[in-house]
Amino acid sequence: MLHISRNDTNFEGVGMNSLKTLSSRKTGRRLARWIVGILITLLVVLFMPWQQNINGTGTVTALTPEDRPQTVQNIIAGRIEEWHVREGQTVQKGDTILVLSEIKDDYFDPNLPQRLSEQVGAKENAVEGYEMKIGALDNQLSALRNALRLSLQKARNKVLQSGAKVQSDSVDLANERIQFRIAEVRFERFQKGYQDGLFSKTDLESRELSFQSARAKLVSAENKLSISRQDLINSRIELSSIEAEYQKEIAKSVSDRSSAVSSLGDGQKELSELRNKVANVTVRRNQYVLRAPQSGVVVKALKQGVGETIKEGEAICTLQPLRPQMAVELYVKAMDVPLIQKGREVRLRFDGWPALQFSGWPSVSVGTFGGTVTVIDQVNSNNGEYRLLVTPNVNHDVQWPAQLRLGSGVYGWVMLDNVPVWYEIWRQLNGFPPSLKEEPKADYGKGGGK
């Protein structure tokens, strides 16, 4: 002792059982047995099977896009006149959500459909008139072509007749020339005979009259041939002029018909535009009442009050479809995606439901729910992780809670193959990825849960 204090410390006779226990041999053997038992237990645990898994976080969603929350949008611009729903109300497909009124001055006229119908009727009459005009011009063209054919045939016949007359007059002229030559020879012979005293003055004068008559006939034949040739030329000119004149009339009719066809096309275009406008006005007036696209619950109104104006395609409210097919979207790291296949079992822990999870021993977990990997995205999300869609395991004995809401938080484990505990500890210490020994079977993920 250091004898710092004047009071002596004497433990003799004091009842201190702890000190007495430490000094016993029985206590030492008991402690050794405990240590050995713990070591053996730890050794046994190291060789127990451990199911590898990949964890991820996500939210509750719907499997199909049509079951996910959607915004109800209006097609036309308008002014809110009356609300027919409130937030949290259940609506059926086709129920009225709100009523709009018109804000564009082009549609203010209450009798606009009637006036457009009158315009359509007038334009239909105009189109019918154009069609009748085209028909009349077609008949006129047909008549002109028939008249041209007959006139050309008549003119060709006249040309043939003039040609035949020219040939006939040419023959007559040749004959008269022969007669004139004969009369000329006889007259010369009679002149010589008169000089020789063989013929009298009377005979010479008679022969001279015959010669003059033959000359007159020759001149007449030449004139007739010249006239016949002129008639032939005139016939040919008339033939050409007839064709040119009728072609001019036909061209004018064709031009008038083309103008009528063009006017008909314009009229049909305007008529189509008017009919389209009538249909648009009818459809637009049906859009004054905004209806629910499907059955669901009105989650939140994005426009408030009465009298507020909204634009085309602007969101009015958010609608959650009824009875969606629940699913969970989990986000896992890119390095873990190759180890996951469709059909893998997933254990899920939902926010708000207490659970005790042993990730390597899912059979002893409490408060978790089973699922199956249904979809694996081919591209990563904005956060760099890949999304998995997990659907309920239909063969699991515990159904997902009916109180689940879309958007609730979820923590999940995708179950892989079984390995010893020591291997899993060694893998975790070295940062190695999980191992994949075999592909999932057709019934992989079946079985009960607690």
Secondary structure by P-SEA (a helix, b strand, c coil): ccccccbbbbccccccaaaaaaacaaaaaaaaaaaaaaaaaaaaaaacbbbbbccbbbbbbbccccccbbbbbbcbbbbbcccccccccccccccccbbbbbccccccccaaaaaaaaaaaaaaaaaaaaaaaaaaaaaaaaaaaaaaaaaaaaaaaaaaaaaaaaaaaaaaaaaaaaaaaaaaaaaaaaaaaaaaccccaaaaaaaaaaaaaaaaaaaaaaaaaaaaaaaaaaaaaaaaaaaaaaaaaaaaaaaaaaaaaaaaaaaaaaaaaaaaaaaaaaaaaaacbbbbccccccccccccccccccccccccbbbbbcccbbbbbbbbcccccccccccbbbbbbcccbbbbbccccccccccbbbbbbcccccccccccbbbbbbcccccccccccccccccbbbbbbbbbbbbcaaaaaaaaaacccccccccccccccccccc
